[in-house]
Amino acid sequence: MGAKTAALTLSVGIVICCILSGCNNHMKDDGVQQAHESEHWPAQFGTESERQAPVELADEDAREILASRVRLLCETDHQALLVSCRSVAEELEPGVYIWKRLSPEEIARFPQVIRDLRPQSVTFDRQGRVRIEMCATSWHSLGVRVYPEHLSHLIGGDRRLLEGLWYYDDSYRPDPWDYDRTIDAILRACGKL
């Protein structure tokens, strides 16, 4: 991750944390980091390192979700993404394209704006609709749905970015109105709103 992307990811993370009323960061009111007291777990829950592994995995997943959100919302030209998805949907066969399984030659068939997203998968259906899934986690889904011009009036996600381009994110589920304000803050922070 480059310095600019890391700084933007950090900024967006701070915006999200502030809006969601804290990051579970164990800070006192004066901002001093508090040490975690060691918890005593029964032996059947494994060693300390075995118990810590899922937490580290969840932290890694959370960082990937945040980085995916930044790439998609802040670093992507949404108009170029819309046009490119519509164009490539006419060229490629309908189906699911799992990014990690594609050869370099297959990836090269995708427009640069899609390649720059580094998606988990790209799905094309027979009606020309495109779904770009950004996250590799099993517990969180976010990405965009693109509709061809004749279907651009359809609602296809949680947040309309452009006519025919919809952002979806599982973080909308608990409180859509509150999370919409979070997305507004992210878009404002990166100059897209």
Sine and cosine of phi, psi and omega as CSV:
sin_phi,cos_phi,sin_psi,cos_psi,sin_omega,cos_omega
0.00,0.00,0.78,-0.63,-0.01,-1.00
-0.96,0.30,0.23,-0.97,-0.04,-1.00
-0.89,0.46,-0.64,0.77,-0.01,-1.00
-0.91,0.41,-0.71,0.70,0.02,-1.00
-0.90,0.44,-0.67,0.74,0.02,-1.00
-0.89,0.46,-0.68,0.74,0.02,-1.00
-0.91,0.43,-0.67,0.74,0.02,-1.00
-0.91,0.41,-0.66,0.75,0.04,-1.00
-0.88,0.48,-0.69,0.72,0.03,-1.00
-0.89,0.46,-0.70,0.71,0.00,-1.00
-0.87,0.49,-0.72,0.69,0.01,-1.00
-0.90,0.43,-0.64,0.77,0.04,-1.00
-0.88,0.48,-0.66,0.76,0.03,-1.00
-0.91,0.42,-0.67,0.74,0.04,-1.00
-0.86,0.51,-0.74,0.68,-0.01,-1.00
-0.88,0.47,-0.72,0.69,-0.01,-1.00
-0.87,0.49,-0.69,0.72,-0.01,-1.00
-0.90,0.44,-0.67,0.74,-0.02,-1.00
-0.93,0.36,-0.62,0.78,-0.03,-1.00
-1.00,0.07,0.24,0.97,0.09,-1.00
0.90,0.44,0.80,0.60,0.14,-0.99
0.95,-0.31,0.33,-0.95,-0.07,-1.00
-0.92,-0.40,0.32,0.95,-0.10,-1.00
0.82,0.58,0.71,0.70,-0.14,-0.99
-0.99,-0.15,0.10,0.99,0.09,-1.00
0.83,0.55,0.67,0.75,0.04,-1.00
-1.00,-0.10,0.60,-0.80,0.18,-0.98
-0.98,0.21,0.16,-0.99,0.01,-1.00
-0.85,0.53,-0.47,0.88,-0.01,-1.00
-1.00,0.09,0.06,1.00,0.08,-1.00
1.00,0.09,0.13,0.99,0.00,-1.00
-1.00,0.09,0.77,-0.63,0.00,-1.00
-0.90,0.44,0.75,-0.66,0.02,-1.00
-0.99,-0.11,0.65,-0.76,0.02,-1.00
-0.97,0.24,0.61,-0.79,0.08,-1.00
-0.98,0.21,0.74,-0.68,0.12,-0.99
-0.98,0.22,0.62,-0.78,-0.01,-1.00
-0.93,0.36,0.70,-0.72,0.01,-1.00
-0.99,-0.12,0.58,-0.81,0.00,-1.00
-0.98,-0.17,0.93,-0.37,-0.03,-1.00
-0.97,-0.22,0.57,-0.82,0.10,-1.00
-0.88,0.48,0.49,-0.87,-0.06,-1.00
-0.84,0.54,-0.51,0.86,-0.05,-1.00
-0.92,0.40,-0.22,0.98,0.05,-1.00
-1.00,0.03,0.10,0.99,0.08,-1.00
1.00,-0.03,-0.02,-1.00,-0.01,-1.00
-0.97,0.25,0.20,-0.98,0.02,-1.00
-0.85,0.53,-0.69,0.72,-0.01,-1.00
-0.92,0.39,-0.57,0.82,0.04,-1.00
-0.93,0.38,-0.60,0.80,0.03,-1.00
-0.95,0.31,-0.50,0.86,-0.04,-1.00
-0.97,0.24,-0.44,0.90,-0.06,-1.00
-0.82,0.57,-0.74,0.67,0.02,-1.00
-0.89,0.46,-0.57,0.82,0.03,-1.00
-0.91,0.42,-0.70,0.72,0.02,-1.00
-0.90,0.43,-0.62,0.78,0.06,-1.00
-0.90,0.44,-0.69,0.72,0.02,-1.00
-0.90,0.45,-0.65,0.76,0.05,-1.00
-0.89,0.46,-0.68,0.74,0.03,-1.00
-0.89,0.45,-0.69,0.73,0.04,-1.00
-0.88,0.47,-0.68,0.73,0.00,-1.00
-0.88,0.47,-0.66,0.75,0.04,-1.00
-0.90,0.43,-0.64,0.77,0.02,-1.00
-0.91,0.41,-0.64,0.77,0.04,-1.00
-0.88,0.47,-0.72,0.69,0.00,-1.00
-0.89,0.45,-0.71,0.71,0.02,-1.00
-0.89,0.45,-0.64,0.77,0.04,-1.00
-0.90,0.44,-0.68,0.74,0.02,-1.00
-0.88,0.48,-0.68,0.73,0.01,-1.00
-0.90,0.43,-0.73,0.68,0.00,-1.00
-0.84,0.53,-0.70,0.71,-0.10,-1.00
-0.97,0.26,-0.72,0.70,-0.09,-1.00
-1.00,0.08,-0.58,0.81,-0.15,-0.99
-0.97,-0.26,-0.61,0.79,-0.15,-0.99
-0.99,-0.12,-0.01,1.00,-0.08,-1.00
-0.94,-0.33,0.70,-0.72,0.15,-0.99
-0.98,0.21,0.96,-0.29,-0.11,-0.99
-0.90,0.43,-0.60,0.80,0.03,-1.00
-0.90,0.43,-0.69,0.72,0.03,-1.00
-0.90,0.44,-0.62,0.79,0.04,-1.00
-0.90,0.44,-0.71,0.71,0.02,-1.00
-0.86,0.51,-0.77,0.64,-0.03,-1.00
-0.90,0.44,-0.70,0.72,-0.02,-1.00
-0.90,0.43,-0.67,0.74,0.01,-1.00
-0.90,0.44,-0.69,0.73,0.02,-1.00
-0.88,0.47,-0.64,0.77,-0.01,-1.00
-0.92,0.38,-0.77,0.64,-0.05,-1.00
-0.93,0.36,-0.44,0.90,0.04,-1.00
-0.90,0.44,-0.46,0.89,0.04,-1.00
-0.99,0.16,-0.36,0.93,-0.09,-1.00
-1.00,-0.09,-0.60,0.80,-0.09,-1.00
-1.00,-0.07,0.44,-0.90,0.04,-1.00
-0.93,0.37,0.59,-0.81,0.10,-0.99
-0.86,0.52,0.56,-0.83,0.01,-1.00
0.51,-0.86,-0.03,-1.00,0.01,-1.00
-0.97,-0.23,0.81,-0.59,0.02,-1.00
-0.95,-0.32,0.97,-0.25,0.02,-1.00
-0.99,0.16,0.90,-0.43,-0.16,-0.99
-0.82,0.57,-0.71,0.70,-0.06,-1.00
-0.91,0.42,-0.38,0.92,-0.06,-1.00
-1.00,-0.07,-0.09,1.00,-0.04,-1.00
-0.99,0.12,0.59,-0.81,0.08,-1.00
-0.97,0.23,0.31,-0.95,0.07,-1.00
-0.83,0.56,-0.57,0.82,0.02,-1.00
-0.92,0.39,-0.64,0.77,0.03,-1.00
-0.93,0.38,-0.66,0.75,0.02,-1.00
-0.89,0.46,-0.60,0.80,-0.01,-1.00
-0.89,0.46,-0.34,0.94,0.02,-1.00
-0.96,0.29,-0.29,0.96,0.00,-1.00
-1.00,0.04,0.58,-0.82,0.06,-1.00
-0.87,0.49,0.45,-0.89,-0.06,-1.00
-0.84,0.54,-0.62,0.79,-0.03,-1.00
-0.88,0.48,-0.54,0.84,0.06,-1.00
-0.98,0.22,-0.68,0.73,0.03,-1.00
-0.86,0.51,-0.63,0.78,0.00,-1.00
-0.90,0.44,-0.43,0.91,0.03,-1.00
-0.94,0.33,-0.42,0.91,-0.08,-1.00
0.78,0.62,0.84,0.54,-0.08,-1.00
-0.95,0.31,0.27,-0.96,0.14,-0.99
-0.96,0.29,-0.72,0.70,0.01,-1.00
-0.42,-0.91,0.36,-0.93,0.11,-0.99
-0.76,-0.65,0.79,-0.61,-0.05,-1.00
-0.88,-0.48,0.74,-0.68,0.08,-1.00
-0.89,-0.47,0.71,-0.70,0.11,-0.99
-0.95,-0.31,0.07,-1.00,-0.09,-1.00
-0.93,0.36,-0.33,0.94,0.02,-1.00
-1.00,0.04,0.00,1.00,0.01,-1.00
1.00,-0.03,0.14,0.99,0.06,-1.00
-0.98,0.19,0.55,-0.83,-0.04,-1.00
-0.80,-0.61,0.67,-0.74,0.10,-0.99
-0.82,-0.57,0.81,-0.58,0.07,-1.00
-0.93,-0.35,0.93,-0.37,0.01,-1.00
-0.99,-0.10,0.81,-0.59,-0.10,-1.00
-1.00,-0.08,-0.48,0.88,-0.17,-0.99
-0.98,-0.21,0.58,-0.81,0.02,-1.00
-0.99,-0.14,0.04,1.00,-0.04,-1.00
-0.99,0.12,0.48,-0.87,0.01,-1.00
-0.99,0.11,-0.22,0.97,-0.09,-1.00
-0.94,-0.33,0.06,1.00,0.02,-1.00
-0.52,-0.85,0.69,-0.73,0.00,-1.00
-0.80,-0.60,0.74,-0.67,0.13,-0.99
-0.47,-0.88,0.48,-0.88,-0.01,-1.00
0.19,-0.98,-0.39,-0.92,0.04,-1.00
-0.74,-0.67,0.43,-0.91,0.16,-0.99
-0.86,-0.51,0.71,-0.70,0.00,-1.00
-0.88,-0.48,0.72,-0.69,0.00,-1.00
-0.93,-0.37,0.59,-0.81,0.09,-1.00
-0.90,0.43,0.30,-0.95,-0.09,-1.00
-0.81,0.59,-0.64,0.76,-0.04,-1.00
-0.95,0.31,-0.19,0.98,0.06,-1.00
-0.88,-0.47,0.19,0.98,-0.12,-0.99
-0.91,0.41,-0.22,0.98,0.03,-1.00
-0.98,0.20,-0.21,0.98,-0.04,-1.00
-0.96,0.29,0.50,-0.87,0.09,-1.00
-1.00,-0.04,0.82,-0.57,-0.11,-0.99
-0.75,-0.66,0.41,0.91,-0.01,-1.00
0.01,-1.00,-0.34,-0.94,-0.05,-1.00
-1.00,-0.04,-0.46,0.89,-0.11,-0.99
-0.59,-0.81,0.83,-0.56,0.04,-1.00
-0.98,0.18,0.86,-0.51,0.07,-1.00
-1.00,-0.03,-0.65,0.76,0.08,-1.00
-0.52,-0.86,0.25,-0.97,0.10,-1.00
-0.87,0.50,0.90,-0.43,-0.01,-1.00
1.00,-0.05,-0.04,1.00,0.01,-1.00
-0.80,-0.60,0.92,-0.39,-0.07,-1.00
-0.87,-0.49,0.71,-0.70,0.08,-1.00
-1.00,-0.06,0.69,-0.73,0.11,-0.99
-0.79,-0.61,0.52,-0.85,-0.09,-1.00
-0.34,-0.94,0.79,-0.61,0.01,-1.00
-0.87,0.50,-0.33,0.94,0.02,-1.00
-0.91,0.41,-0.25,0.97,0.07,-1.00
-0.95,0.30,-0.39,0.92,-0.16,-0.99
-0.85,0.53,-0.76,0.66,-0.07,-1.00
-0.91,0.42,-0.67,0.74,-0.05,-1.00
-0.46,-0.89,1.00,0.04,-0.09,-1.00
-0.84,0.54,-0.66,0.75,-0.05,-1.00
-0.92,0.38,-0.65,0.76,0.01,-1.00
-0.92,0.39,-0.68,0.73,-0.02,-1.00
-0.94,0.33,-0.47,0.88,0.07,-1.00
-0.89,0.46,-0.59,0.80,0.08,-1.00
-0.91,0.42,-0.58,0.81,0.06,-1.00
-0.89,0.46,-0.72,0.70,0.02,-1.00
-0.90,0.43,-0.64,0.77,0.08,-1.00
-0.83,0.55,-0.71,0.70,-0.02,-1.00
-0.90,0.44,-0.64,0.77,0.03,-1.00
-0.90,0.44,-0.73,0.68,-0.02,-1.00
-0.90,0.44,-0.61,0.79,0.07,-1.00
-0.91,0.41,-0.68,0.74,-0.03,-1.00
-0.88,0.47,-0.52,0.85,-0.01,-1.00
-0.97,-0.23,0.23,0.97,0.13,-0.99
0.97,0.25,0.40,0.92,-0.02,-1.00
-0.97,-0.25,0.05,1.00,0.00,-1.00
-0.68,-0.73,0.00,0.00,0.00,0.00
